[in-house]
Amino acid sequence: MIEWWNNMDLVGQIFALIAVPSTLVLVVQTILLLCGIGGDDIDADGVDITGNGVGDTPGDGGGDGLALFSLRGIMAMAAVGGWSGLVMYESGINITVTVILAAAFGFMALVGIAYLMKLAMKLQQNGTLDLGYAIGKVGTVYIPIPADMKGNGKINLTMQERFIEVDAMTTSGRKLATGESVRVVSTNENGMVVVEPLVK
């Protein structure tokens, strides 16, 4: 490694200084993402190229712009630009052409990462639960539900192949106790379900 470094001139070393650290950061980011760390903030700090300011965050139903200039995108741009510049320079291509092409390849990587993250956000949004599918389902009271819509409790039920816990209210004239079976009859604008007891 040291011999490889010493055999390069200043321009090659500059390209290597751009490429190597950014590649290491990308590798670490990828490993952390595979371990389930850092996946919830996908490009939440990116800059939206539509000019709407902050990039779309998962689940916010935001605009259609690409979130550029996130940490992941910048590291990809530096890695691709650095390595392509180093390879072209060591191949004897003119330095001006090398810099222009390296910048172009880096920018393409930046846009590509932004597009992939946008697709990932859409998949994440598509994976969210739609409480409309809960209507008609039978669940079990987990936290007691006050009578006559005067408060909310929680129920457990299986929906969209997931076992979930949902805030619930009831129109029943009596309090629904823990462990009682209930049926979902509707949803409300607050993201809760409305249930009725199976045993009146």
C-alpha positions as CSV (number, residue, x, y, z in Angstrom):
1,M,0.0,0.0,0.0
2,I,2.8,2.4,1.0
3,E,4.7,1.5,-2.2
4,W,1.6,2.1,-4.3
5,W,1.2,5.5,-2.6
6,N,4.8,6.5,-3.1
7,N,4.8,5.5,-6.8
8,M,2.0,8.1,-7.5
9,D,2.6,11.8,-8.3
10,L,0.7,14.6,-6.6
11,V,-2.3,14.5,-8.8
12,G,-2.7,10.7,-8.4
13,Q,-2.4,11.1,-4.6
14,I,-5.1,13.8,-4.6
15,F,-7.5,11.4,-6.5
16,A,-6.6,8.6,-4.0
17,L,-7.2,10.9,-1.0
18,I,-10.7,11.6,-2.4
19,A,-11.4,8.0,-3.3
20,V,-10.1,5.9,-0.4
21,P,-11.7,7.6,2.6
22,S,-15.1,8.0,0.8
23,T,-15.1,4.4,-0.2
24,L,-14.4,3.4,3.5
25,V,-17.3,5.6,4.7
26,L,-19.6,4.0,2.1
27,V,-18.6,0.5,3.2
28,V,-19.2,1.3,6.8
29,Q,-22.6,2.9,6.0
30,T,-23.6,-0.2,4.0
31,I,-22.6,-2.5,6.8
32,L,-24.5,-0.4,9.4
33,L,-27.5,-0.4,7.0
34,L,-27.4,-4.2,6.7
35,C,-27.3,-4.4,10.5
36,G,-30.5,-2.3,10.7
37,I,-28.7,0.9,11.9
38,G,-29.3,4.2,10.1
39,G,-32.1,2.9,7.8
40,D,-34.8,5.1,9.3
41,D,-33.3,8.4,8.2
42,I,-32.8,7.7,4.6
43,D,-31.8,11.0,3.1
44,A,-34.0,12.9,5.5
45,D,-31.4,15.7,5.4
46,G,-31.0,15.8,1.6
47,V,-31.6,18.8,-0.5
48,D,-34.6,18.5,-2.9
49,I,-33.6,19.4,-6.4
50,T,-37.2,20.6,-7.1
51,G,-36.4,23.6,-4.8
52,N,-38.8,22.6,-2.1
53,G,-36.0,22.7,0.6
54,V,-35.7,19.7,2.7
55,G,-35.9,16.3,0.9
56,D,-38.8,14.0,1.4
57,T,-38.8,11.9,4.5
58,P,-40.2,8.4,4.6
59,G,-43.9,8.4,5.1
60,D,-44.5,12.1,4.9
61,G,-46.2,12.0,1.5
62,G,-43.9,14.7,0.2
63,G,-43.0,15.8,-3.3
64,D,-41.5,14.0,-6.2
65,G,-38.0,15.6,-6.1
66,L,-34.7,13.7,-5.6
67,A,-33.0,14.4,-2.3
68,L,-29.4,15.3,-3.4
69,F,-26.4,16.0,-1.2
70,S,-27.1,13.6,1.6
71,L,-24.1,12.1,3.2
72,R,-24.5,8.8,1.3
73,G,-24.8,10.6,-2.0
74,I,-21.8,12.8,-1.4
75,M,-19.7,9.8,-0.4
76,A,-20.8,8.0,-3.5
77,M,-19.9,11.0,-5.7
78,A,-16.5,11.3,-4.1
79,A,-15.7,7.5,-4.4
80,V,-16.8,7.2,-8.0
81,G,-15.2,10.5,-9.0
82,G,-12.0,9.7,-7.2
83,W,-11.5,6.2,-8.5
84,S,-12.5,7.0,-12.0
85,G,-10.2,10.0,-12.0
86,L,-7.3,8.0,-10.6
87,V,-7.8,5.2,-13.2
88,M,-8.0,7.7,-16.1
89,Y,-5.0,9.7,-14.9
90,E,-2.9,6.7,-14.5
91,S,-4.0,5.6,-18.0
92,G,-2.4,8.7,-19.4
93,I,-5.5,10.7,-20.2
94,N,-5.1,14.5,-20.3
95,I,-5.6,15.9,-16.8
96,T,-8.3,18.4,-17.9
97,V,-10.3,15.7,-19.5
98,T,-9.8,13.4,-16.5
99,V,-11.1,16.0,-14.1
100,I,-14.1,16.8,-16.2
101,L,-15.0,13.1,-16.7
102,A,-14.4,12.3,-13.1
103,A,-16.7,15.1,-12.0
104,A,-19.3,13.9,-14.5
105,F,-19.1,10.3,-13.2
106,G,-19.3,11.5,-9.6
107,F,-22.4,13.6,-10.4
108,M,-24.0,10.6,-12.1
109,A,-23.3,8.5,-9.0
110,L,-24.8,11.3,-6.8
111,V,-28.0,11.4,-8.9
112,G,-28.1,7.6,-9.0
113,I,-27.9,7.2,-5.3
114,A,-30.6,9.9,-4.8
115,Y,-32.9,8.0,-7.2
116,L,-32.3,4.6,-5.4
117,M,-33.0,6.2,-2.1
118,K,-36.3,7.7,-3.5
119,L,-37.3,4.2,-4.7
120,A,-36.4,2.8,-1.2
121,M,-38.6,5.5,0.4
122,K,-41.5,4.6,-1.9
123,L,-41.1,0.9,-0.9
124,Q,-41.1,1.9,2.7
125,Q,-44.2,4.0,2.3
126,N,-45.9,1.2,0.4
127,G,-45.1,-1.1,3.3
128,T,-47.0,1.0,5.8
129,L,-50.2,-0.3,7.3
130,D,-53.6,0.9,5.9
131,L,-56.1,0.8,8.8
132,G,-58.9,0.5,6.2
133,Y,-57.9,-3.2,6.0
134,A,-58.7,-3.6,9.7
135,I,-62.4,-3.1,9.2
136,G,-64.2,-6.4,9.9
137,K,-61.2,-7.9,11.7
138,V,-61.5,-9.4,15.1
139,G,-59.0,-8.4,17.8
140,T,-58.4,-8.6,21.5
141,V,-58.5,-5.7,23.9
142,Y,-55.0,-5.0,25.3
143,I,-55.6,-1.8,27.2
144,P,-59.2,-1.3,28.4
145,I,-61.4,0.9,26.2
146,P,-63.7,3.5,27.9
147,A,-67.4,3.4,26.9
148,D,-69.3,5.7,24.6
149,M,-66.2,7.1,22.7
150,K,-65.1,8.9,25.9
151,G,-61.5,7.7,25.6
152,N,-59.3,5.2,23.9
153,G,-57.5,2.0,24.7
154,K,-55.6,-0.4,22.6
155,I,-56.3,-3.7,20.8
156,N,-54.1,-6.4,19.3
157,L,-55.0,-7.8,15.9
158,T,-53.5,-9.4,12.8
159,M,-53.6,-7.3,9.7
160,Q,-51.7,-7.5,6.4
161,E,-49.8,-10.5,7.8
162,R,-48.6,-8.5,10.8
163,F,-49.5,-8.8,14.5
164,I,-50.1,-5.1,15.5
165,E,-51.2,-2.9,18.4
166,V,-53.7,-0.2,17.5
167,D,-55.4,2.6,19.4
168,A,-59.1,2.0,19.6
169,M,-62.4,3.6,20.8
170,T,-65.8,2.1,21.1
171,T,-69.4,3.2,20.7
172,S,-70.5,0.5,23.2
173,G,-72.3,1.6,26.3
174,R,-69.9,-0.3,28.5
175,K,-66.2,-0.4,29.1
176,L,-64.3,-3.1,27.2
177,A,-62.0,-5.0,29.4
178,T,-58.5,-6.5,28.7
179,G,-58.7,-9.8,26.9
180,E,-62.2,-9.2,25.5
181,S,-62.8,-10.0,21.8
182,V,-63.9,-7.1,19.6
183,R,-64.6,-6.4,16.0
184,V,-63.4,-3.4,14.1
185,V,-66.3,-1.5,12.6
186,S,-64.7,1.7,11.3
187,T,-61.7,4.0,11.5
188,N,-61.5,7.7,12.4
189,E,-59.4,10.7,11.3
190,N,-57.1,10.3,14.2
191,G,-55.7,7.0,13.1
192,M,-57.7,5.0,15.5
193,V,-60.1,2.1,15.0
194,V,-63.7,2.0,16.3
195,V,-64.6,-1.4,17.7
196,E,-67.7,-3.2,19.1
197,P,-67.6,-6.1,21.5
198,L,-68.4,-9.6,20.0
199,V,-70.4,-10.3,23.2
200,K,-72.9,-7.6,23.8
